[in-house]
Amino acid sequence: MSDTEHPYVEWIAREAKRPVELDRGARDRVMAAVRAEGAHRSITPARRRWSKLLEPRVFRLSPALTTLAAAGLVGIGVLAGGLKNWGVRKDGRPLVDTATQSPVPLQTTDTVVKFVFAGPRASTVSLVGDFNGWDTTKTPMARDPRSGTWSVALPLNAGRHVYAFVVDGTTWANDPSAPLAPDDGFGHASSVKNVPGPTL
Amino acid sequence: MIRLTAARLLSSMRRAPHALVVPLVVGASLLLSAPPAAAQDAIFKLDPASRNVVDLVMDSAMAAGLPNRSIFSRALEGIAKKASNRQIVDAVRRRLVSLRTARARLGGVSDDELEAAASVLEAGAKPEELARFRARPQGRTQLEAFTVWADFLARGVPKDEAFSAINKLWQDGADDAIFHSLWNNVQSDILQGLSPGTALQNRIRETPQRATASAGKPPEGP
């Protein structure tokens, strides 16, 4: 920096430090202008909601909550994957051939069938059969405390259904009110229910 | 104004965990409640060799135009009943043979009828006996007849007597209600102590008249 510029620099600094003197009404005029601007824009409730949704936010998560979030996402993924791959082999082929089924299309959930099992001493009874993939946990039965009977009502497609009851999680029992399915070599009897419908 | 923005920011930060809790808890619950992969696909509880056999049997059924859902269900039933791999493999093989034989003897029937016929064969009926049911009027189904027949065999009714009774009713034009009524009466008699053969003989004696007289009518009370 040269010596000839020095006086200008000092002048600029002096001017910058000099307090600005406004007249008394300046502040009021500025505030009135600001208020007028706000009133002119008049934000509607819908616009305010959108603004709230779109405005950036800062989230803070604890390690435990983050772990829970990860578990939740994995859970959703597992469930979605399981539903997608249900009934499909590892190589992608369907486990059950739908092409060889009856030429008459099966009706969806045509008939509600009630299953009843008399087991006053049982702690739990569940219904298992071809309609629930022989899953012993899928169809628990409800106990009537007055009669001691267990029952459940299921919507079934028309046709032949093989089933059994599982008492206390271990004991298999057939339905005395339905015909027997022949011994399948598994050591436990099953029953047959023919649900009437258009395919019969 | 700056103070207001900061307060809003702090407030949203405090709310953030609460807003996340609901979806997170739902997701975690799904994870915990979703059955494990092995349960979803119970067939994979079989050892690889047995599973391969089940696959092959199902493929054979599919190729022959047979309902392989019956074979798959049989495998799942065995797994649920904690049968050995060997028992399950034997059962699905037996089912394939039964379905094949039933198809050959009955021709074009529904999958349900075919499965019921396979059960009759597995219960001990002869294939040539099954062939007697091949001809059927339009709209008539053998499903109930086969179901009752298989039940009689499972309860120990002599095979010839069971076939004779079911065949007679079928030829007489008995409907589902009559077959079911016969089953109901016979099993009731067996529970009261009658031998299976005697129970059927007693009940079939009174059934022919009922079959011809009430064919197409609602069943009588028990």
Interface residues (C-beta under 8 A of the other chain):
Chain A: R57 V58 F59 R60 L61 S62 L65 L68 A69 A71 G72 L73 V74 G75 I76 V78 L79 G82 N85 W86 R89 L95 V96 D97 A99 T100 Q101 S102 V104 V128 D130 G133 W134 D135 T136 T137 G159 R160 V162 W172 P179 L180 A181 P182 D183 D184 G185 F186 G187 H188 A189 S190 V192 N194 P196 T199 L200
Chain B: L9 S12 M13 A16 P17 L20 V21 P23 L24 V25 V26 G27 A28 S29 L30 L31 L32 A34 P35 A37 A39 Q40 D41 A42 I43 D55 M58 A61 M62 G65 L66 P67 N68 R69 F72 S73 R74 L76 E77 G78 I79 A80 K81 A83 Q87 I88 D90 A91 R94 S110 D111 D112 E115 A116 S119 V120 E122 A123 G124 T141 L143 E144 T147 V148 A150 D151 L153 A154 R155 D176 W183 Q187
